[in-house]
Amino acid sequence: MYTEFLSFPAGFAWGAATASYQIEGAANEDGKGKSIWDVFSHAEGTVADGENGDIACDHYHRYREDADLMRGLGIKHYRCSISWPRIFPEGRGAANRKGLDFYDRLFDACLERGITPWVTLFHWDLPAALQEAGGFAGRDCAGRFCEYADTVTGFFADRIKNWITFNEPWVYSFCGHLYGVHAPGLKDLPSALAAAHHILLAHGESLAVIRNNVPGAKIGIVNNLAWIENATNAPEDIEAAKRWDLAFNRWFMDPLFGKGYPEEMVSWYGGNMPEVKSGDLSVIAGATDFLGINYYTRRLVAGDPEDRHIGAKQVYRPHIKRAEFEEWEWYPEGLYKTLRDVKERYGNIPVYITENGTTCDDRISADGCIHDPDRVEFLRRHFAAVWQAIKEDCDVRGYFVWSLYDNFEWGFGFTKRFGVVYLDRENNLRRIVKDSGHFIADVCTNNGFSVD
Ligand code: IFM
């Protein structure tokens, strides 16, 4: 059998990713204020099994153990997020020193173990007090974000150089403000579009703030990009797929890279559009150092006159392998195509795959291990897609698996496991490295892997 070792460029950043609300727990400790996810998850019918992130992985108390875990896996880069309401319990005013101290301890624990933190400022846990004042649907929230970014980046400027402003603006804006399945649980298109615009604005306005605080900062934003294809060649499917791409991918990418909002969708949204003030677009297009891409799947799209948002729906091909989410088919080629497309459309900006991974129905086997061959296969195929893109000169500099360990998967609670480390909720949240975790460890150590 022919075997080849796919080796990655020297210095390629292999890592794992998490987010504050999904792992920290300690929801009410050390002066933390409530986030919109604390509020949303405690409302009836919002999260599977009535779960919430009050305890989650208890990372707040076990961060040293978790840093040891990463060191044991040879992980040298860790993407995590800061909980805004730990720092500003009421969204603004005086910073909560105990909140800063937690991240101080966490970052030091990482650095002492040779792990470089990549810090996301906003992974959806907005202070509830700011939502009461309108949240990101209001323009003011961009200013609040800059104040928060100023405090945090100023405090950690000596140790943290890699900053990510926002995680997945599409999900936050649309799942939270149009589809109502995420906090803050709204169902209103103008609010979703306004939130999207103000997030982009907050990102752009914060760039100067962060650069001013952090000498040598590398600043990026993370978009979730999906590869979109029309389900058939019927004109209505072709049009629908185009709209999906514009609304999901390019609504964020185009303005960030100086192309403004896609005209066709601006016309489609018509009177639902937020006010875009003169100068906003140039602020949004401020220079970033890298783009983070979260890639999970392809979407096959057909026209759907009943869909009030973009007149489109996703279609499912039952024979294609998928994650436990029906709509997340495995499509590693889509990652390769996305990387090529980003390069062609926006230039060869440095890219990090800031999330990629899959859910599996993981169980503890009789031997006490977690055998997750599907996840290993998923990762192997996606790594190969990244390798191919690099071979074709796409400037991909790192890959962070989603996720370090099983955690609170938003509306799905703890029913979906994304980790390369198992979280044993029956057994005091003990962590058990899955086969995929051992695979990642090998890849990190060897900076590559063998394919047959
Ligand atoms: O768990 C999420 C994460 O918070 C954002 N990106 C997708 C992951 C899996 O759904």
Boltz pocket constraint, residues with backbone or C-beta under 6 A from the ligand:
constraints:
  - pocket:
      binder: B
      contacts: [[A, 19], [A, 22], [A, 168], [A, 294], [A, 355], [A, 402], [A, 408], [A, 409], [A, 410], [A, 418]]
      max_distance: 6.0
